[in-house]
Amino acid sequence: MNTTTWGDAQDQPDAAIWDTPPMRDALAIRDIGAVFRLLRRHGVSQRRIGALTGQAQAEVSTIVRGRQVMAYDVLVRIADGLGIPRERMGLAGATGVESGGSAAGEAGDMPDRRTFIGLLAQAAVGAGISPADLGILTTPSSAIPVRSRIGRTDVDQLREMTFLLWTQEKRLGGGAVRGAAIAQLGHARDMLKATHTDDIARELHGVHSDLLLLAGWTSHDSANLGTANTGAGLRYLGQALVAAREADDDLRSALALERIGRIYLRAGQFDDARQVLSLGVIAADRARSGEAAGCLYSTQARVHAAMGDAARAHDSMERSRLALVTTSDNRIPAPNSFTIESWNGLAGKVDFALSDKNKAYAASAIDALTTFTTFEWVKNKGKAIVFAELATCHLRNGDPTTGIHYGHQAADLAASISSDGLQRRLGTLAHAAKYHPRNADATDLVHRITAGTAS
């Protein structure tokens, strides 16, 4: 046990603690109980933790025993009190100054002119900048101000920001958007505490659910979260479902369950995926949304395909197509949607999954996926994933030349995208390329993918 981490009762722990793998995983999914237990292993008493986080020892004890900490302001207080970099927990804003320091002034205060320009000159010529100098540049974190009474304009602005963040996620991947999404979540929660009418409250809960959906999916898709991404994603998506129920919105409930099902699919937990997706179909039926039902049936098809059950996979895709025919005005919030074009692309993805166990499905997957790449609404991340799938199918189908061509297109796009889903597809592609050991170009592609995913 390390008992040298702490000195004075008000000292924060050595920053190196936050870099240990178990601690990084716990912080990424905001498992405060695990964080406190790990600190105990470093010789930190519950009393000492409470003193720094502003909590009673009894409260610390209940958290250590498993009580979850969900309130955003409490998470911020714990992070700042212990000196945890806020970005490790996906919290908005920087932790402020370094341990033991203080901000030079309020965020909006003008810095002293002569001192500030002197610092600029030092930095411009490459001179060393001391921690004290950096303290002058520190801006304390501040929440986005919220009016005391919330109206439709405020909700519309939050909805527009959510739309923009979803659009960026489709271009750049979850890792590029997660921090901004979580920052907006804090703003949405503050809005929920303000005064508003019942109608505005329902709309706000709906947009809050959309944001939580985004936070959950980007957490899951963030390649830099490693093994912690699944747990973080599921927790946010569970909150999205709760927020949808607060809004009395069956459509958003169905969408949250669909994303949860997809996470279980990626994790290989097929029984859990099927159970959750069945609940999603029920919610979509209550919402009378053929679009949402079609989306859920297509995800069910992907689960069956991953299990190698072609008959059930294709049956679910037919159910999905029929559901689309009955699409009503209750549509999936933009920019997410499920159209017949989406359906055609997912039919290719289903056959792609089936080709893993039966190469005969590679040819039909190629036809559907090739068409999918021509749609203008398919953004960079989606294109990179489809290129990787196409490359894999061509390699499985005995056409390494075309497969390698698409593989390099996928790798080109991947350089600017942070997505665990894309990394998985590239790994599958590299595995398929290894079955062509006498092809030097295939070997080069494997090396390129391996170097890119490791960087």
C-alpha positions as CSV (number, residue, x, y, z in Angstrom):
1,M,0.0,0.0,0.0
2,N,1.3,3.5,-0.9
3,T,1.1,5.7,2.1
4,T,3.3,8.5,0.8
5,T,0.8,10.0,-1.6
6,W,-0.6,12.4,0.9
7,G,1.1,14.9,3.3
8,D,-1.0,17.6,5.0
9,A,-4.7,16.9,5.5
10,Q,-5.6,19.3,2.8
11,D,-3.1,18.2,0.2
12,Q,-4.4,16.7,-3.0
13,P,-3.0,13.4,-4.1
14,D,-0.1,13.0,-6.5
15,A,-1.4,13.6,-10.0
16,A,0.3,10.3,-11.1
17,I,-2.5,8.4,-9.3
18,W,-5.0,9.5,-12.0
19,D,-2.9,8.0,-14.7
20,T,-3.0,4.4,-13.3
21,P,-5.0,2.1,-15.6
22,P,-7.6,1.1,-13.0
23,M,-8.2,4.7,-12.0
24,R,-8.4,5.9,-15.6
25,D,-11.1,3.3,-16.3
26,A,-13.1,4.2,-13.1
27,L,-12.9,8.0,-13.9
28,A,-14.0,7.4,-17.5
29,I,-17.3,5.8,-16.4
30,R,-17.7,8.1,-13.4
31,D,-17.6,5.2,-10.9
32,I,-16.9,7.3,-7.8
33,G,-17.1,4.3,-5.5
34,A,-14.3,2.7,-7.4
35,V,-12.3,5.9,-7.3
36,F,-12.7,6.2,-3.5
37,R,-11.8,2.5,-3.0
38,L,-8.6,2.9,-5.2
39,L,-7.6,6.0,-3.1
40,R,-8.0,3.8,0.0
41,R,-5.4,1.5,-1.4
42,H,-3.0,4.5,-1.5
43,G,-3.5,5.1,2.2
44,V,-6.3,7.7,2.0
45,S,-8.9,7.6,4.7
46,Q,-12.6,8.2,4.2
47,R,-12.3,11.1,6.5
48,R,-9.6,12.7,4.4
49,I,-11.6,12.1,1.2
50,G,-14.6,13.8,2.8
51,A,-12.6,16.8,3.9
52,L,-11.4,17.5,0.4
53,T,-14.7,16.8,-1.4
54,G,-17.0,18.5,1.1
55,Q,-18.8,15.3,2.1
56,A,-19.6,13.8,5.4
57,Q,-17.7,10.6,6.2
58,A,-21.0,8.7,6.3
59,E,-21.7,9.8,2.7
60,V,-18.3,8.8,1.5
61,S,-18.8,5.4,3.1
62,T,-22.1,4.8,1.3
63,I,-20.5,5.7,-2.0
64,V,-17.6,3.3,-1.3
65,R,-20.3,0.6,-0.7
66,G,-21.8,1.2,-4.1
67,R,-24.1,4.2,-4.1
68,Q,-23.8,5.9,-7.5
69,V,-23.0,9.6,-7.8
70,M,-25.1,11.1,-10.6
71,A,-25.5,14.8,-9.8
72,Y,-23.3,16.9,-12.1
73,D,-22.4,19.5,-9.4
74,V,-21.4,16.8,-7.0
75,L,-19.1,15.2,-9.6
76,V,-17.5,18.5,-10.3
77,R,-17.0,19.1,-6.5
78,I,-15.4,15.7,-6.1
79,A,-13.1,16.2,-9.2
80,D,-12.0,19.7,-8.1
81,G,-11.6,18.7,-4.5
82,L,-9.4,15.8,-5.2
83,G,-7.5,17.5,-8.1
84,I,-8.8,15.1,-10.7
85,P,-8.5,16.6,-14.3
86,R,-12.1,17.2,-15.3
87,E,-11.6,15.8,-18.8
88,R,-10.9,12.4,-17.2
89,M,-14.5,12.3,-16.1
90,G,-15.9,14.0,-19.2
91,L,-16.9,17.1,-17.2
92,A,-17.1,20.6,-18.7
93,G,-14.3,23.0,-18.2
94,A,-10.8,22.7,-17.0
95,T,-9.9,21.9,-13.4
96,G,-8.7,25.5,-13.0
97,V,-5.3,26.1,-11.6
98,E,-2.7,23.6,-10.6
99,S,-2.9,22.2,-7.1
100,G,-2.2,24.9,-4.5
101,G,-2.8,27.7,-7.0
102,S,-5.6,30.1,-7.5
103,A,-7.1,32.0,-10.4
104,A,-5.7,35.5,-11.0
105,G,-9.2,36.9,-11.4
106,E,-12.6,36.2,-12.7
107,A,-12.9,34.7,-16.2
108,G,-14.0,38.0,-17.7
109,D,-11.4,40.2,-16.0
110,M,-8.8,41.9,-18.2
111,P,-5.3,40.7,-17.3
112,D,-2.7,43.3,-16.3
113,R,-1.6,44.8,-19.6
114,R,2.2,44.9,-19.0
115,T,2.4,41.5,-17.4
116,F,0.2,39.9,-20.1
117,I,2.2,41.4,-23.0
118,G,5.4,40.4,-21.3
119,L,4.2,36.8,-21.1
120,L,3.2,36.9,-24.8
121,A,6.7,38.0,-25.7
122,Q,8.3,35.2,-23.6
123,A,6.1,32.6,-25.3
124,A,6.7,34.0,-28.8
125,V,10.5,33.8,-28.5
126,G,10.4,30.3,-26.9
127,A,11.4,31.4,-23.4
128,G,10.5,29.3,-20.4
129,I,7.1,29.9,-18.8
130,S,6.9,29.2,-15.1
131,P,3.9,27.7,-13.3
132,A,3.4,31.1,-11.6
133,D,3.3,32.7,-15.1
134,L,0.7,30.2,-16.3
135,G,-1.4,31.0,-13.3
136,I,-1.9,34.5,-14.8
137,L,-3.4,32.9,-17.8
138,T,-5.7,30.6,-15.9
139,T,-9.5,31.0,-16.4
140,P,-11.7,29.5,-13.8
141,S,-14.4,27.2,-15.2
142,S,-17.8,28.8,-15.3
143,A,-21.2,27.3,-16.2
144,I,-23.2,28.6,-19.1
145,P,-25.6,31.1,-17.6
146,V,-29.2,30.0,-17.5
147,R,-32.2,32.4,-17.3
148,S,-34.5,32.1,-14.3
149,R,-37.4,31.3,-16.6
150,I,-37.1,29.1,-19.7
151,G,-39.1,29.5,-22.8
152,R,-39.5,27.9,-26.2
153,T,-36.5,29.9,-27.7
154,D,-34.2,28.5,-25.1
155,V,-35.3,24.9,-25.9
156,D,-35.0,25.6,-29.6
157,Q,-31.4,26.8,-29.1
158,L,-30.6,23.6,-27.1
159,R,-32.2,21.5,-29.8
160,E,-30.2,23.2,-32.5
161,M,-26.9,22.7,-30.6
162,T,-27.8,19.0,-30.2
163,F,-28.5,18.8,-34.0
164,L,-25.1,20.3,-34.8
165,L,-23.3,18.0,-32.4
166,W,-25.0,14.9,-33.9
167,T,-23.9,16.1,-37.4
168,Q,-20.3,16.4,-36.2
169,E,-20.5,13.0,-34.7
170,K,-21.4,11.6,-38.1
171,R,-18.4,13.3,-39.6
172,L,-15.7,12.9,-37.0
173,G,-16.7,10.1,-34.7
174,G,-17.7,10.0,-31.0
175,G,-14.3,10.8,-29.6
176,A,-14.3,14.2,-31.3
177,V,-17.8,15.2,-29.9
178,R,-18.1,13.6,-26.5
179,G,-16.7,16.4,-24.4
180,A,-18.9,19.1,-26.1
181,A,-22.0,16.8,-25.7
182,I,-21.4,16.3,-22.0
183,A,-20.8,20.1,-21.5
184,Q,-24.2,20.8,-23.0
185,L,-25.7,18.2,-20.7
186,G,-24.7,20.3,-17.7
187,H,-26.5,23.3,-19.4
188,A,-29.6,21.2,-20.0
189,R,-29.8,20.1,-16.4
190,D,-29.5,23.7,-15.2
191,M,-32.4,24.6,-17.6
192,L,-34.5,21.8,-16.1
193,K,-34.0,23.5,-12.6
194,A,-35.4,26.8,-13.9
195,T,-39.0,27.9,-14.0
196,H,-41.0,26.8,-17.1
197,T,-44.5,25.7,-18.2
198,D,-45.5,22.1,-18.3
199,D,-45.4,22.1,-22.1
200,I,-41.9,23.6,-22.1
201,A,-40.8,21.0,-19.5
202,R,-41.9,18.1,-21.8
203,E,-40.0,19.6,-24.7
204,L,-37.0,20.2,-22.6
205,H,-37.0,16.6,-21.3
206,G,-37.2,15.4,-24.9
207,V,-34.2,17.4,-26.0
208,H,-32.4,16.4,-22.8
209,S,-33.0,12.8,-23.8
210,D,-31.6,13.5,-27.3
211,L,-28.4,15.0,-25.6
212,L,-28.1,12.0,-23.3
213,L,-28.5,9.7,-26.4
214,L,-25.6,11.6,-28.0
215,A,-23.5,11.4,-24.8
216,G,-24.1,7.7,-24.5
217,W,-23.3,6.9,-28.1
218,T,-20.2,9.2,-28.3
219,S,-19.0,7.7,-25.0
220,H,-19.4,4.2,-26.5
221,D,-17.8,5.2,-29.8
222,S,-14.8,7.0,-28.2
223,A,-11.8,5.0,-29.1
224,N,-9.7,6.7,-26.4
225,L,-11.9,5.4,-23.5
226,G,-10.8,1.8,-24.1
227,T,-12.7,-0.8,-22.1
228,A,-14.6,1.9,-20.2
229,N,-16.6,3.0,-23.2
230,T,-19.3,0.3,-23.0
231,G,-20.2,1.0,-19.4
232,A,-20.2,4.8,-19.9
233,G,-22.3,4.5,-23.0
234,L,-24.9,2.3,-21.3
235,R,-25.3,4.6,-18.3
236,Y,-25.9,7.6,-20.4
237,L,-28.4,5.7,-22.6
238,G,-30.2,4.5,-19.6
239,Q,-30.6,8.1,-18.5
240,A,-31.8,9.0,-22.0
241,L,-34.6,6.4,-21.6
242,V,-35.5,7.9,-18.2
243,A,-35.6,11.4,-19.7
244,A,-37.8,10.1,-22.5
245,R,-40.2,8.8,-20.0
246,E,-40.2,12.1,-18.2
247,A,-41.2,13.6,-21.6
248,D,-43.9,10.9,-22.1
249,D,-42.2,10.2,-25.4
250,D,-42.4,6.6,-26.6
251,L,-40.4,7.5,-29.8
252,R,-37.4,8.6,-27.9
253,S,-37.7,5.6,-25.5
254,A,-37.5,3.4,-28.6
255,L,-34.4,5.2,-29.9
256,A,-32.6,4.9,-26.5
257,L,-33.4,1.1,-26.4
258,E,-32.2,0.7,-30.0
259,R,-28.8,2.3,-29.2
260,I,-28.5,0.1,-26.1
261,G,-29.2,-2.9,-28.2
262,R,-26.4,-1.8,-30.6
263,I,-23.9,-1.6,-27.7
264,Y,-24.8,-5.1,-26.6
265,L,-24.4,-6.2,-30.2
266,R,-20.9,-4.8,-30.4
267,A,-20.1,-6.4,-27.1
268,G,-21.2,-9.8,-28.4
269,Q,-24.0,-10.0,-25.7
270,F,-26.6,-11.2,-28.3
271,D,-29.3,-12.4,-25.8
272,D,-29.2,-9.0,-24.0
273,A,-29.3,-7.2,-27.4
274,R,-32.4,-9.1,-28.5
275,Q,-34.2,-8.6,-25.2
276,V,-33.6,-4.8,-25.2
277,L,-34.5,-4.5,-28.9
278,S,-37.8,-6.3,-28.3
279,L,-38.6,-3.7,-25.7
280,G,-37.7,-1.0,-28.2
281,V,-40.1,-2.4,-30.8
282,I,-42.9,-2.3,-28.2
283,A,-42.1,1.4,-27.6
284,A,-41.9,2.1,-31.3
285,D,-45.4,0.5,-31.8
286,R,-46.8,2.6,-28.9
287,A,-45.3,5.7,-30.7
288,R,-46.9,4.6,-34.0
289,S,-43.6,5.2,-35.7
290,G,-42.9,2.9,-38.6
291,E,-39.5,4.6,-39.0
292,A,-38.4,3.8,-35.4
293,A,-39.8,0.2,-35.7
294,G,-37.9,-0.3,-39.0
295,C,-34.7,0.9,-37.4
296,L,-35.2,-1.5,-34.5
297,Y,-36.0,-4.5,-36.7
298,S,-32.8,-3.8,-38.8
299,T,-30.7,-3.8,-35.7
300,Q,-32.4,-7.1,-34.7
301,A,-31.3,-8.4,-38.1
302,R,-27.7,-7.4,-37.4
303,V,-27.8,-9.4,-34.2
304,H,-29.1,-12.5,-36.0
305,A,-26.4,-12.0,-38.7
306,A,-23.7,-11.8,-36.1
307,M,-25.0,-15.1,-34.7
308,G,-24.8,-16.6,-38.2
309,D,-28.6,-17.0,-38.5
310,A,-29.3,-15.9,-42.1
311,A,-32.9,-16.9,-42.1
312,R,-33.8,-14.8,-39.1
313,A,-31.6,-11.9,-40.2
314,H,-33.4,-11.7,-43.6
315,D,-36.8,-12.1,-41.9
316,S,-36.0,-9.2,-39.6
317,M,-34.9,-7.1,-42.6
318,E,-38.2,-7.8,-44.3
319,R,-40.1,-6.7,-41.1
320,S,-38.0,-3.6,-41.2
321,R,-38.9,-2.8,-44.8
322,L,-42.6,-3.4,-44.1
323,A,-42.5,-1.1,-41.1
324,L,-41.0,1.7,-43.2
325,V,-44.1,1.5,-45.5
326,T,-46.3,2.5,-42.5
327,T,-44.1,5.5,-41.4
328,S,-46.2,8.2,-39.8
329,D,-45.5,11.8,-39.0
330,N,-43.8,10.7,-35.8
331,R,-40.3,10.9,-37.2
332,I,-36.9,10.3,-35.6
333,P,-35.3,13.7,-34.7
334,A,-32.9,15.1,-37.3
335,P,-30.2,14.5,-38.3
336,N,-30.8,10.9,-37.4
337,S,-33.3,9.1,-39.7
338,F,-34.2,5.7,-41.1
339,T,-35.2,5.7,-44.8
340,I,-35.4,3.2,-47.6
341,E,-31.8,4.3,-48.5
342,S,-30.7,3.5,-44.9
343,W,-32.5,0.2,-45.2
344,N,-30.6,-0.8,-48.4
345,G,-27.3,0.1,-46.7
346,L,-28.1,-1.9,-43.7
347,A,-29.1,-4.9,-45.8
348,G,-25.5,-4.8,-47.1
349,K,-24.2,-4.6,-43.5
350,V,-26.3,-7.7,-42.6
351,D,-24.8,-9.7,-45.5
352,F,-21.4,-8.3,-44.5
353,A,-21.8,-9.8,-41.0
354,L,-23.1,-13.1,-42.5
355,S,-20.0,-13.3,-44.8
356,D,-17.9,-13.7,-41.8
357,K,-19.1,-17.2,-41.4
358,N,-20.3,-17.8,-45.0
359,K,-18.3,-16.1,-47.8
360,A,-21.2,-16.6,-50.2
361,Y,-22.9,-13.5,-48.8
362,A,-19.9,-11.3,-49.7
363,A,-21.1,-10.7,-53.2
364,S,-24.6,-9.4,-52.2
365,A,-23.0,-7.3,-49.5
366,I,-20.8,-5.7,-52.1
367,D,-23.7,-4.7,-54.3
368,A,-25.6,-3.0,-51.4
369,L,-22.6,-1.3,-49.8
370,T,-21.3,0.0,-53.1
371,T,-24.7,1.8,-53.6
372,F,-24.6,3.1,-50.1
373,T,-21.3,5.0,-50.7
374,T,-22.9,7.1,-53.4
375,F,-25.4,8.8,-51.1
376,E,-24.4,12.4,-50.2
377,W,-25.9,12.2,-46.7
378,V,-23.4,9.5,-45.7
379,K,-20.7,11.5,-43.8
380,N,-17.0,10.8,-43.3
381,K,-17.3,8.3,-40.5
382,G,-20.1,6.3,-42.2
383,K,-18.1,6.3,-45.5
384,A,-15.0,5.1,-43.8
385,I,-16.8,2.2,-42.1
386,V,-18.5,1.2,-45.4
387,F,-15.2,1.4,-47.3
388,A,-13.7,-0.9,-44.7
389,E,-16.7,-3.3,-45.0
390,L,-16.4,-3.2,-48.8
391,A,-12.7,-3.9,-48.7
392,T,-13.3,-6.9,-46.4
393,C,-16.0,-8.3,-48.6
394,H,-13.9,-8.0,-51.8
395,L,-11.0,-9.7,-50.0
396,R,-13.3,-12.5,-48.8
397,N,-14.7,-12.7,-52.3
398,G,-11.3,-13.3,-53.9
399,D,-10.7,-9.8,-55.3
400,P,-7.7,-8.5,-53.3
401,T,-7.0,-5.7,-55.8
402,T,-10.4,-4.0,-55.3
403,G,-10.3,-4.8,-51.6
404,I,-6.9,-3.1,-51.1
405,H,-8.2,-0.1,-53.0
406,Y,-11.2,0.4,-50.7
407,G,-9.0,-0.5,-47.7
408,H,-6.7,2.5,-48.4
409,Q,-9.7,4.8,-48.9
410,A,-11.0,3.7,-45.4
411,A,-7.5,4.3,-43.9
412,D,-7.3,7.7,-45.5
413,L,-10.6,8.8,-43.9
414,A,-9.7,7.1,-40.6
415,A,-6.8,9.5,-40.0
416,S,-9.2,12.3,-39.0
417,I,-11.9,10.2,-37.2
418,S,-12.0,9.1,-33.6
419,S,-14.4,6.1,-33.5
420,D,-14.2,2.8,-31.8
421,G,-16.7,1.4,-34.3
422,L,-14.4,2.3,-37.2
423,Q,-11.4,0.9,-35.4
424,R,-13.2,-2.4,-35.1
425,R,-14.0,-2.5,-38.8
426,L,-10.4,-1.8,-39.7
427,G,-9.3,-4.6,-37.4
428,T,-11.7,-7.0,-39.3
429,L,-10.3,-5.7,-42.6
430,A,-6.7,-6.3,-41.5
431,H,-7.6,-9.9,-40.5
432,A,-9.1,-10.5,-43.9
433,A,-6.0,-9.1,-45.6
434,K,-3.8,-11.5,-43.7
435,Y,-5.4,-14.3,-45.7
436,H,-3.5,-13.0,-48.7
437,P,0.1,-13.4,-47.4
438,R,1.7,-13.6,-50.8
439,N,0.2,-10.3,-51.9
440,A,2.7,-7.6,-51.0
441,D,0.0,-4.8,-51.3
442,A,-2.2,-6.7,-48.8
443,T,0.7,-7.0,-46.4
444,D,1.3,-3.2,-46.7
445,L,-2.3,-2.5,-46.0
446,V,-2.2,-4.6,-42.8
447,H,0.9,-2.7,-41.7
448,R,-0.8,0.6,-42.4
449,I,-3.9,-0.3,-40.5
450,T,-1.9,-1.7,-37.6
451,A,0.2,1.4,-37.3
452,G,-2.8,3.7,-37.5
453,T,-4.8,1.9,-34.9
454,A,-1.9,1.8,-32.5
455,S,-1.2,5.5,-32.8
